[in-house]
Amino acid sequence: MSLKFGGDFTVIQKYVSRIDCRGHWRDLKYGGKQYRTDNGAVFNWWKKSGKILFQGHGAAALEFEQEFMAIASTKGRLAGKSTKDLEGLRKENETLRKLVADVLLESFRLKKQLSKHL
């Protein structure tokens, strides 16, 4: 199921500015708008269909998506995602953060062991 936003561009700009004010907007084909944060999150929206697409990798992109959905859902502007879906994303985000932290810690330990043997 795709995520849709039932509002206009000025409302989206307002929501996005609450999350991140250092990125930049650009126009896409077919009436789309794109916001790119400085830390790699990408938000796409098409006026005609209302469709939203989040892109990007890492914690910053997941956090941006989660924050936008939290703001828009409390205002009743989102369609296509239930509160259950949002809670699932929050849990998934938390799990991914823990996994990334574990991988970074293990990488640090391995590098330290390797440097002792060289």
C-alpha positions as CSV (number, residue, x, y, z in Angstrom):
1,M,0.0,0.0,0.0
2,S,1.5,3.4,-0.9
3,L,1.5,6.3,1.4
4,K,-0.5,9.4,0.4
5,F,-0.6,12.9,1.8
6,G,-3.9,14.8,1.7
7,G,-2.7,18.3,1.8
8,D,-1.0,20.9,-0.3
9,F,2.7,21.8,-0.8
10,T,2.8,24.6,1.7
11,V,1.6,22.2,4.4
12,I,4.3,19.6,3.5
13,Q,6.9,22.4,3.6
14,K,5.8,23.3,7.1
15,Y,6.0,19.7,8.3
16,V,9.4,19.2,6.7
17,S,10.7,22.4,8.2
18,R,9.8,21.1,11.7
19,I,12.1,18.1,11.1
20,D,14.9,19.5,9.1
21,C,15.6,23.1,7.9
22,R,19.1,22.6,6.4
23,G,18.1,20.7,3.3
24,H,16.8,21.9,-0.1
25,W,13.7,21.5,-2.3
26,R,13.7,20.9,-6.0
27,D,11.0,20.2,-8.6
28,L,10.6,16.7,-10.1
29,K,8.8,15.6,-13.3
30,Y,5.1,15.2,-13.3
31,G,4.4,17.8,-10.6
32,G,6.6,16.2,-8.0
33,K,8.6,17.9,-5.3
34,Q,11.7,16.6,-3.6
35,Y,13.4,17.5,-0.4
36,R,17.0,16.4,0.3
37,T,18.5,16.7,3.8
38,D,22.2,17.3,4.3
39,N,22.5,13.9,6.0
40,G,21.1,11.8,3.2
41,A,17.3,11.5,3.7
42,V,15.2,12.1,0.6
43,F,11.4,12.9,0.6
44,N,9.4,12.9,-2.7
45,W,5.8,14.0,-3.1
46,W,3.6,14.3,-6.1
47,K,0.7,16.8,-6.0
48,K,-1.7,15.0,-8.4
49,S,-1.7,11.6,-6.7
50,G,-0.6,12.7,-3.2
51,K,1.9,9.9,-3.2
52,I,4.9,10.1,-0.9
53,L,8.1,8.2,-1.3
54,F,11.0,8.2,1.2
55,Q,14.5,7.4,0.2
56,G,18.0,7.3,1.7
57,H,20.0,4.9,3.8
58,G,20.9,4.8,7.5
59,A,19.5,6.1,10.7
60,A,19.0,9.7,9.4
61,A,16.7,8.6,6.6
62,L,14.6,6.3,8.9
63,E,14.4,9.1,11.5
64,F,13.2,11.6,8.9
65,E,10.5,9.3,7.6
66,Q,9.4,8.4,11.1
67,E,9.2,12.0,12.2
68,F,7.3,13.1,9.1
69,M,4.8,10.3,9.5
70,A,4.3,11.1,13.2
71,I,3.6,14.8,12.4
72,A,1.4,14.2,9.4
73,S,-0.6,11.4,11.1
74,T,-1.4,13.4,14.2
75,K,-2.8,16.1,11.8
76,G,-4.9,13.4,10.0
77,R,-3.2,14.1,6.7
78,L,-1.8,10.6,5.9
79,A,-3.6,7.8,4.2
80,G,-2.3,4.3,3.6
81,K,-0.6,3.7,6.9
82,S,-2.3,2.9,10.2
83,T,-1.1,3.7,13.7
84,K,0.0,0.0,13.9
85,D,2.2,0.5,10.9
86,L,3.8,3.5,12.6
87,E,4.5,1.6,15.8
88,G,6.0,-1.2,13.7
89,L,8.3,1.4,12.0
90,R,9.3,2.8,15.4
91,K,10.2,-0.7,16.6
92,E,12.1,-1.5,13.4
93,N,14.0,1.8,13.7
94,E,15.0,1.0,17.2
95,T,16.1,-2.5,16.3
96,L,18.1,-1.2,13.3
97,R,19.8,1.3,15.5
98,K,20.9,-1.4,18.0
99,L,22.2,-3.6,15.1
100,V,24.2,-0.7,13.7
101,A,25.7,0.1,17.1
102,D,26.6,-3.6,17.6
103,V,28.2,-3.8,14.1
104,L,30.2,-0.6,14.8
105,L,31.4,-1.9,18.2
106,E,32.4,-5.3,16.7
107,S,34.2,-3.5,13.9
108,F,36.1,-1.4,16.4
109,R,37.1,-4.5,18.4
110,L,38.3,-6.4,15.3
111,K,40.4,-3.4,14.1
112,K,41.9,-3.2,17.6
113,Q,42.8,-6.9,17.6
114,L,44.2,-6.7,14.1
115,S,46.4,-3.7,14.9
116,K,47.9,-5.7,17.8
117,H,49.0,-8.5,15.4
118,L,50.6,-6.2,12.8
